[in-house]
């Protein structure tokens, strides 16, 4: 009786949406699309999913898909858009929890395990959909027809130019991934580059590539927590790209304080990271935050750009330039989704069906969130002023765009 009521409620909901969605139940029954050929096919594989579909959140829908209780076929853009329509307005998604919320104790052990869970999935898996430099962060598209490979190289160069990186300077990349930025800085700018990561796979891959390129004298990657980087010899320039989301909001003073101590007076730091667009909130709503914490980024936390700038300034780092790359990350993520889907067979061999679904729905949902303005991503350039207050930067931004 309850199943019949939920099925009837679901049929009415699909018809109300007025979009071509085909629905098939576990017993073979089907609900025809309200108009035209279906753009998305949904197969309910378990009766318990009916309750989710009758009162859905985007996080619960994603969980049902990942646990293979629900199958969806169609273009990822259409699937995510359908999820938003089923769950109501985007305002609920944009405004998640307020206030202090849950306490995440970012110990070195917790962070190492969290990073390993996310990044040590399989090098072969990441290689299926990342670019040739294996850059797992927002690319920088100068033209509409830029390939992912070109856009990622443009991003690497853009960071080096923003930092004014020069030959012989000591350069630190916190959370260096597979080492693309430190290798680029050493090869193209003659920097003495050090990268640190908590991922064993990333560390091993980066060291092997450094040896292949003959960069051992100018470039190094260490398996090391940023909190344990020695403060004996300061750095001229520091970058942190796609890493501070793992730090935790309560740890931002310690994080930027560490960067400030590692940086020479007159030195520059670039913090490139994801933020929320709703002031005073700590995660996306509609259970998205919980899904990401359970399946993707354990302990990951986001905040508004204003809090980032405030925390940075409190540690003696003067904000000099702030740039949003929100459209660039949406485009980057759709590239990743398309490449992952094109390599589905190989991905299943590398990580299996469940992890394939986790990454497909996570990246497609993230692309949609950036397009909708629920999240953003900022490059914040800051300087540690000299004792007399002088800052060795050009008067204009012209140097960033000179080719």
Protein Blocks (a to p, Z undefined) as FASTA:
>chain_A
ZZmmmmmmmmmmmmmnopacddddfkopacddfedjafbdcddfbfklmmmmmmccfklm
mmmmmnopacceddfklmmmmmmmmnopfklmmmccehjbpaddddfklmmmmmmmmmmm
omklmmmmmcfkopabddddfbfklcfklmmmmmmmmmmmmnopaehiacddehjlnolm
mmmmmmmnopacddddfbfklmmmmmmmmmmnopmmmgccddddfklgcfkbccfbdcde
hklmmnopklmmmmmmmmmmmpcghiacdddddddfbehiabdehhlmmmmmmmmmgoia
cddfklmmmmmmmnopacfbdcdfklmmmmmmmmmmmmmmmmmmmmmmmnojmlmmmmmm
mmmmmmmmmmnomaccdddddddddfkopacddfblklmmpZZ
